């Protein structure tokens, strides 16, 4: 499974907003520059994020966007799903019909469906704050040993 550009860029932008927007609204041009994402693309993503209630817009001088909740209360899964990025790994993406010509499910459907569930569960357990604080570690990685 591969997470699409919308989901990846939305998470990058929201993480940037969480990091730089604690005290003030942040304009999309700043995020676009820091994250090297097209401003027009960010505008589309933030329209979806605002509709889903993850960000609020501030008008006027010093305007921009703010998170609608604390970074610890916004999960990466919420961000990805807000921009309509599926977290499925199957070809038929949870439809009743299968991916094969006759409408049957392929032999590996349950495998990929289970993987998608694990990915969604994992991303739902990771907050924007976890990303900012670098608390997300690959499997098997250990925290550095504390100095004695």
C-alpha positions in Angstrom: 0.0 0.0 0.0 1.2 3.5 -0.7 -0.2 6.6 0.9 -1.0 9.2 -1.8 0.3 12.7 -2.1 -2.8 14.3 -0.6 -2.4 12.4 2.6 1.3 12.9 2.9 1.2 16.6 2.1 -1.8 17.1 4.5 0.2 15.5 7.3 3.3 17.5 6.5 1.3 20.8 6.4 -0.7 20.0 9.6 2.5 19.1 11.4 4.0 22.4 10.3 0.9 24.2 11.5 1.1 22.4 14.8 4.7 23.4 15.2 4.5 27.0 14.2 0.9 27.9 15.0 0.8 27.6 18.8 0.8 31.4 19.4 -0.6 32.7 16.1 -2.4 31.9 12.9 -0.1 30.7 10.1 -0.6 31.6 6.5 -0.5 28.9 3.9 2.3 30.7 2.0 4.6 30.1 5.0 3.8 26.4 5.1 4.2 26.2 1.3 7.7 27.7 1.6 8.8 25.6 4.5 7.4 22.3 3.2 8.0 23.0 -0.5 4.4 22.3 -1.4 2.5 24.2 -4.0 0.3 27.0 -2.5 -2.6 26.1 -4.8 -2.4 22.5 -3.6 -2.3 23.5 0.1 -5.4 25.7 -0.5 -7.3 22.6 -1.8 -6.1 20.5 1.2 -7.0 23.1 3.8 -10.5 23.6 2.3 -11.0 19.9 3.1 -9.4 20.1 6.5 -11.5 23.1 7.4 -14.7 21.3 6.3 -13.8 18.4 8.5 -13.2 20.7 11.5 -9.5 20.1 11.9 -8.5 23.7 11.2 -10.1 27.1 11.5 -9.4 30.1 9.3 -8.6 33.6 10.7 -9.3 36.5 8.4 -7.6 39.8 8.1 -4.0 41.0 8.8 -2.1 38.3 10.6 -4.7 35.8 9.4 -4.2 32.3 8.3 -5.0 28.9 9.8 -5.0 27.5 13.3 -5.5 24.0 14.5 -9.1 23.4 15.8 -7.8 21.3 18.7 -4.6 20.7 20.5 -2.0 18.7 18.5 -2.2 15.9 21.0 -5.9 15.5 20.1 -5.6 15.3 16.3 -4.5 11.9 14.9 -2.6 11.4 11.7 -5.5 9.1 10.5 -8.0 12.0 11.0 -5.8 14.2 8.8 -5.4 11.6 6.0 -9.1 10.7 6.0 -10.1 14.4 6.0 -8.5 14.9 2.6 -10.3 11.8 1.3 -7.2 9.6 1.2 -8.2 6.0 1.7 -6.3 3.9 4.1 -7.1 0.6 2.4 -4.7 -1.7 0.8 -7.2 -3.7 -1.3 -7.9 -3.1 -5.0 -11.6 -3.0 -4.4 -11.5 -0.5 -1.5 -14.2 -1.9 0.8 -16.9 -2.2 -1.8 -19.3 -5.1 -1.7 -18.1 -6.3 -5.0 -14.7 -7.9 -5.3 -11.9 -6.8 -7.6 -12.1 -9.7 -10.0 -14.1 -9.6 -13.2 -17.0 -11.7 -11.9 -17.3 -9.5 -8.8 -15.5 -12.0 -6.6 -12.8 -11.1 -4.1 -9.3 -12.1 -4.9 -7.6 -14.8 -2.8 -5.5 -12.2 -0.9 -8.4 -9.7 -0.2 -8.5 -10.5 3.6 -4.8 -10.2 3.9 -4.8 -6.7 2.3 -7.9 -5.7 4.2 -6.3 -6.7 7.5 -3.2 -4.7 6.6 -5.3 -1.6 5.9 -6.9 -2.0 9.3 -3.5 -2.2 11.0 -2.3 0.9 9.2 -5.5 2.8 10.1 -5.2 1.7 13.7 -1.5 2.7 13.9 -2.1 6.1 12.3 -5.1 6.7 14.6 -2.8 6.2 17.6 -0.2 8.8 16.4 -1.0 12.4 17.1 0.4 15.5 15.5 2.2 16.1 18.8 3.8 12.7 18.6 5.2 13.6 15.2 6.4 17.0 16.3 8.1 15.5 19.4 9.6 12.7 17.3 7.9 10.0 19.5 7.2 7.8 16.5 9.8 5.1 16.1 10.1 2.3 13.7 9.4 -1.2 15.0 12.3 -2.6 17.0 13.8 0.9 17.6 14.7 1.6 21.2 14.9 4.9 23.0 18.5 6.1 23.6 19.9 4.9 26.9 19.8 7.4 29.7 23.2 8.6 31.0 24.0 7.2 34.4 
